[in-house]
Amino acid sequence: MTWFKKRPFLWFILPGFILYSVFSVYPIFSAFQISLNQWDGIGVKKFIGLDNYVELFSNKELFSQLTGAFKHSVFLFLLNTFAVLPAQLYIAYLLYSGIKGHRFFQAMIFSPQFIATPVIVFMGTLIFDGNIGVFNKLLEAVGLGEWARPWMGLPDFGMFIVWIMVAWSGIGVGMIFFLGAMKMISNEVMEAALLEGASYWRRFFSIVLPQIKTTVLNMLILTYIFAMTMFDYSFILGGVSGGINRSVDVMALFFYRIAFGDNSAVGGTMNVNAMGMGTTIACVMFAVIFLVAVIQVITTYRRTED
């Protein structure tokens, strides 16, 4: 107790540390322990070591689903990185510059966050439906009716449609992050640049962007984590199978399908290792996300030190 009395701040940290350990740290170790067993989620566990990991990467069907889901998740991350993130930066800079009606635009761009995912997918379906879709009607109205397609039924466009829905609903989150970072920039610095004759874009690239580089790096890792854990859009749009030819399959949906979906004893098709293999996939997901997160933290620390 004497040791604790000399460090009273530990009493403030302790509740959070206990909660974090119980609900975050323990589940990670528990999941890894389950992945070393053959288990259907109901019966007795049978320890099999690393056999689940060997099967995941050696079984052609499982590995095919794993690589397909991983490619789609990476594809979603790249689209968000090279299209959505620059748009978020640009919109945040416009609002930071105090354009007319900036408060209204800020609220409107962020407002999709308050719309439930099923509603967003439903609206997306109404837009891209082959028969009544607004997008096809618009193409016909501008004389491009020959380009009309049943977009929802084309596997090649599945992830693009998912991305459009995700981008529309999530663009406001990054915008708020960047806007908050920009508002922390010293007004004196911006005024000095303006007096020196720095142009609108010169101020952005030479002052604003370097000042918020840590926020940009943090947003990149959040984008990556979201892409690797995104589930609801693909599930609602394509079901547990991941759509036609698994065209909208992603990592989180692949995990759900093996653990609780069509391949699971719980889902209906008898499988004596649904939970064991499903948890193995979850552990692989965690390893991939954790590795990239560590690289990002190291990169951010080095850039901050520089």
PLY file of the C-alpha trace (Angstrom):
ply
format ascii 1.0
element vertex 306
property float x
property float y
property float z
element edge 305
property int vertex1
property int vertex2
end_header
0.00 0.00 0.00
2.94 2.31 0.65
3.95 1.93 -2.98
0.44 3.00 -4.06
0.42 5.94 -1.63
3.54 7.32 -3.28
1.85 7.04 -6.67
-1.75 8.25 -6.13
-2.29 8.73 -9.88
-2.46 4.92 -10.22
-5.85 4.94 -8.48
-7.19 7.08 -11.34
-5.67 4.78 -13.96
-6.75 1.54 -12.29
-10.50 1.54 -13.21
-9.78 2.18 -16.87
-6.95 -0.35 -16.87
-9.23 -3.03 -15.39
-12.03 -2.34 -17.89
-9.58 -2.29 -20.81
-7.99 -5.55 -19.65
-11.32 -7.33 -19.20
-13.00 -6.18 -22.41
-9.99 -5.75 -24.76
-6.86 -7.60 -23.64
-8.50 -10.75 -22.28
-10.69 -11.33 -25.41
-7.56 -11.20 -27.61
-5.79 -13.93 -25.64
-9.05 -15.87 -25.30
-9.59 -15.75 -29.08
-6.08 -17.03 -29.73
-6.68 -19.86 -27.27
-9.91 -20.81 -29.04
-8.15 -20.77 -32.42
-5.91 -23.59 -31.17
-8.93 -25.84 -30.69
-11.47 -27.70 -32.76
-14.80 -26.39 -31.55
-18.29 -25.86 -32.91
-19.14 -23.23 -30.29
-21.34 -25.53 -28.25
-19.63 -28.84 -27.46
-16.32 -29.74 -25.88
-13.15 -28.12 -27.22
-10.45 -30.37 -28.68
-6.92 -28.99 -28.67
-5.30 -29.27 -32.13
-2.48 -26.71 -31.92
-1.83 -24.74 -35.10
-3.84 -27.09 -37.35
-6.51 -24.44 -37.93
-3.90 -22.00 -39.25
-2.38 -24.70 -41.47
-5.81 -25.59 -42.85
-6.73 -21.95 -43.47
-3.71 -21.44 -45.71
-3.61 -24.92 -47.27
-7.30 -25.60 -47.92
-7.94 -24.28 -51.46
-11.54 -23.22 -50.81
-10.78 -21.45 -47.53
-7.66 -19.79 -48.89
-9.54 -18.66 -52.00
-12.22 -17.03 -49.85
-9.55 -15.50 -47.60
-7.58 -13.93 -50.45
-10.75 -12.74 -52.21
-12.06 -11.06 -49.06
-8.65 -9.57 -48.28
-8.31 -8.14 -51.80
-11.73 -6.50 -51.52
-10.86 -4.99 -48.13
-7.55 -3.65 -49.50
-9.39 -2.33 -52.57
-11.81 -0.48 -50.31
-8.90 0.97 -48.33
-7.12 2.18 -51.48
-10.26 3.82 -52.85
-10.82 5.59 -49.53
-7.16 6.64 -49.35
-6.78 8.05 -52.86
-10.29 9.40 -53.42
-12.15 10.00 -50.15
-9.27 11.22 -47.97
-8.18 13.99 -50.40
-11.82 15.04 -50.70
-12.09 15.20 -46.90
-8.97 17.36 -46.77
-10.28 19.70 -49.46
-13.73 20.07 -47.87
-12.18 20.67 -44.45
-9.92 23.36 -45.91
-12.89 25.04 -47.61
-14.78 25.12 -44.31
-11.65 26.26 -42.45
-11.32 29.13 -44.91
-14.73 30.35 -43.80
-16.66 30.12 -47.07
-20.18 31.52 -47.04
-22.55 29.11 -45.32
-19.71 26.95 -43.97
-21.62 25.99 -40.83
-24.57 24.76 -42.89
-22.34 22.73 -45.24
-20.45 21.28 -42.30
-23.70 20.03 -40.76
-25.03 18.68 -44.05
-21.84 16.78 -44.93
-21.65 15.23 -41.48
-25.38 14.43 -41.26
-25.23 10.98 -43.00
-23.57 9.73 -39.80
-27.02 9.84 -38.21
-28.59 7.61 -40.86
-28.70 3.87 -40.14
-26.70 1.62 -42.46
-29.77 -0.36 -43.69
-31.37 2.92 -44.77
-28.20 3.96 -46.64
-28.06 0.59 -48.43
-31.76 0.89 -49.28
-31.22 4.35 -50.78
-28.21 3.02 -52.70
-30.36 0.21 -54.07
-32.97 2.71 -55.26
-30.23 4.65 -57.05
-28.46 1.74 -58.78
-31.39 -0.63 -59.37
-31.51 -1.77 -62.99
-35.25 -1.17 -63.44
-36.18 1.84 -61.31
-32.73 3.15 -60.44
-32.20 6.91 -60.50
-28.73 6.48 -62.01
-30.05 4.70 -65.12
-32.85 7.26 -65.48
-30.24 10.02 -65.33
-28.17 8.34 -68.03
-31.25 8.13 -70.24
-32.10 11.76 -69.58
-28.68 12.95 -70.83
-28.72 10.73 -73.91
-26.50 7.92 -72.55
-29.21 5.31 -72.23
-27.01 2.67 -73.89
-24.79 2.79 -70.78
-27.68 1.78 -68.51
-26.92 -1.47 -66.70
-28.39 -3.62 -63.92
-25.62 -2.32 -61.66
-26.69 -4.25 -58.58
-26.38 -7.54 -60.47
-22.93 -7.00 -61.97
-20.21 -8.64 -59.80
-17.48 -6.44 -61.30
-19.14 -3.33 -59.86
-20.08 -4.78 -56.47
-17.26 -3.24 -54.44
-17.58 0.09 -56.26
-21.22 0.30 -55.18
-20.28 -0.61 -51.60
-17.54 2.02 -51.67
-19.89 4.74 -52.94
-22.26 4.06 -50.04
-19.40 3.97 -47.53
-17.82 7.14 -48.93
-21.07 9.10 -48.88
-21.87 8.10 -45.31
-18.34 8.48 -43.93
-16.83 11.48 -45.70
-18.00 13.77 -42.91
-16.01 11.91 -40.22
-12.61 12.58 -41.75
-13.70 16.11 -42.59
-14.38 16.80 -38.90
-11.02 15.29 -37.90
-9.12 17.48 -40.38
-11.16 20.58 -39.63
-10.43 20.22 -35.92
-6.70 19.85 -36.64
-6.73 22.91 -38.91
-8.39 25.04 -36.25
-5.44 24.31 -33.96
-3.04 26.04 -36.36
-1.85 29.40 -35.07
-3.79 32.30 -36.58
-0.62 34.40 -36.52
1.10 31.94 -38.88
-1.77 32.05 -41.37
-2.00 35.85 -41.19
1.76 36.16 -41.74
1.55 33.91 -44.81
-1.34 35.98 -46.14
0.62 39.22 -45.65
3.59 37.66 -47.45
1.35 37.07 -50.45
1.00 33.28 -50.17
-1.81 32.07 -52.42
-4.78 29.97 -51.30
-3.20 26.68 -52.34
0.29 27.76 -51.29
-0.99 28.21 -47.74
-2.58 24.78 -47.89
0.48 22.86 -49.11
3.16 24.84 -47.25
1.45 25.56 -43.93
-1.77 23.62 -43.35
-0.75 20.19 -44.64
2.60 20.02 -42.77
0.86 21.14 -39.57
-1.74 18.36 -39.70
0.44 15.53 -41.05
0.03 13.53 -37.83
-3.75 13.75 -38.16
-3.49 12.57 -41.77
-1.41 9.57 -40.70
-3.87 8.76 -37.93
-6.74 9.01 -40.38
-4.94 6.61 -42.72
-4.72 3.93 -40.05
-8.35 4.49 -39.06
-9.29 4.10 -42.72
-7.31 0.87 -42.91
-8.90 -0.52 -39.75
-12.36 0.37 -41.05
-11.69 -1.33 -44.41
-10.49 -4.49 -42.68
-13.40 -4.62 -40.22
-16.27 -3.29 -42.37
-19.15 -5.76 -42.26
-22.63 -4.24 -42.34
-22.69 -2.84 -45.89
-21.51 -6.08 -47.50
-23.78 -8.22 -45.33
-26.91 -6.19 -46.05
-26.14 -5.85 -49.75
-24.86 -9.36 -50.51
-25.98 -11.53 -47.62
-23.83 -14.01 -45.74
-22.39 -15.41 -48.99
-20.92 -12.03 -50.00
-23.09 -11.43 -53.06
-22.87 -12.89 -56.57
-19.56 -14.78 -56.90
-18.63 -13.24 -53.52
-18.32 -9.89 -55.27
-18.81 -7.86 -52.07
-17.11 -10.26 -49.68
-14.79 -8.66 -47.11
-12.65 -9.93 -44.24
-15.21 -9.41 -41.46
-17.96 -11.05 -43.52
-15.68 -14.01 -44.29
-15.12 -14.48 -40.55
-18.86 -14.25 -39.85
-19.72 -16.72 -42.60
-17.35 -19.37 -41.26
-18.14 -18.83 -37.57
-21.90 -18.16 -37.65
-23.14 -18.36 -41.25
-23.70 -21.08 -43.82
-20.63 -23.09 -42.79
-21.49 -23.07 -39.10
-23.22 -25.59 -36.86
-25.05 -22.60 -35.42
-26.06 -21.39 -38.89
-27.50 -24.69 -40.06
-24.83 -26.69 -41.89
-23.07 -29.07 -39.52
-19.43 -28.18 -39.03
-17.54 -29.46 -36.01
-14.99 -26.63 -36.18
-16.98 -23.52 -37.07
-15.94 -21.47 -34.05
-12.35 -22.74 -34.06
-11.77 -21.83 -37.71
-13.78 -18.62 -37.42
-11.67 -17.46 -34.50
-8.54 -18.39 -36.44
-9.65 -16.03 -39.21
-10.30 -13.32 -36.59
-6.78 -13.78 -35.21
-5.30 -13.46 -38.72
-7.32 -10.25 -39.18
-6.01 -8.92 -35.87
-2.40 -9.76 -36.83
-2.70 -7.96 -40.17
-4.30 -4.87 -38.59
-1.88 -4.84 -35.65
1.19 -5.06 -37.91
0.09 -2.08 -40.00
-0.87 -0.13 -36.85
2.61 -0.67 -35.36
4.24 0.52 -38.57
2.00 3.60 -38.53
2.84 4.40 -34.88
6.58 4.09 -35.58
6.24 6.29 -38.68
4.22 8.90 -36.79
6.72 8.97 -33.92
9.65 9.44 -36.26
7.88 12.21 -38.18
6.97 13.93 -34.91
10.58 13.73 -33.73
11.78 15.21 -37.05
0 1
1 2
2 3
3 4
4 5
5 6
6 7
7 8
8 9
9 10
10 11
11 12
12 13
13 14
14 15
15 16
16 17
17 18
18 19
19 20
20 21
21 22
22 23
23 24
24 25
25 26
26 27
27 28
28 29
29 30
30 31
31 32
32 33
33 34
34 35
35 36
36 37
37 38
38 39
39 40
40 41
41 42
42 43
43 44
44 45
45 46
46 47
47 48
48 49
49 50
50 51
51 52
52 53
53 54
54 55
55 56
56 57
57 58
58 59
59 60
60 61
61 62
62 63
63 64
64 65
65 66
66 67
67 68
68 69
69 70
70 71
71 72
72 73
73 74
74 75
75 76
76 77
77 78
78 79
79 80
80 81
81 82
82 83
83 84
84 85
85 86
86 87
87 88
88 89
89 90
90 91
91 92
92 93
93 94
94 95
95 96
96 97
97 98
98 99
99 100
100 101
101 102
102 103
103 104
104 105
105 106
106 107
107 108
108 109
109 110
110 111
111 112
112 113
113 114
114 115
115 116
116 117
117 118
118 119
119 120
120 121
121 122
122 123
123 124
124 125
125 126
126 127
127 128
128 129
129 130
130 131
131 132
132 133
133 134
134 135
135 136
136 137
137 138
138 139
139 140
140 141
141 142
142 143
143 144
144 145
145 146
146 147
147 148
148 149
149 150
150 151
151 152
152 153
153 154
154 155
155 156
156 157
157 158
158 159
159 160
160 161
161 162
162 163
163 164
164 165
165 166
166 167
167 168
168 169
169 170
170 171
171 172
172 173
173 174
174 175
175 176
176 177
177 178
178 179
179 180
180 181
181 182
182 183
183 184
184 185
185 186
186 187
187 188
188 189
189 190
190 191
191 192
192 193
193 194
194 195
195 196
196 197
197 198
198 199
199 200
200 201
201 202
202 203
203 204
204 205
205 206
206 207
207 208
208 209
209 210
210 211
211 212
212 213
213 214
214 215
215 216
216 217
217 218
218 219
219 220
220 221
221 222
222 223
223 224
224 225
225 226
226 227
227 228
228 229
229 230
230 231
231 232
232 233
233 234
234 235
235 236
236 237
237 238
238 239
239 240
240 241
241 242
242 243
243 244
244 245
245 246
246 247
247 248
248 249
249 250
250 251
251 252
252 253
253 254
254 255
255 256
256 257
257 258
258 259
259 260
260 261
261 262
262 263
263 264
264 265
265 266
266 267
267 268
268 269
269 270
270 271
271 272
272 273
273 274
274 275
275 276
276 277
277 278
278 279
279 280
280 281
281 282
282 283
283 284
284 285
285 286
286 287
287 288
288 289
289 290
290 291
291 292
292 293
293 294
294 295
295 296
296 297
297 298
298 299
299 300
300 301
301 302
302 303
303 304
304 305
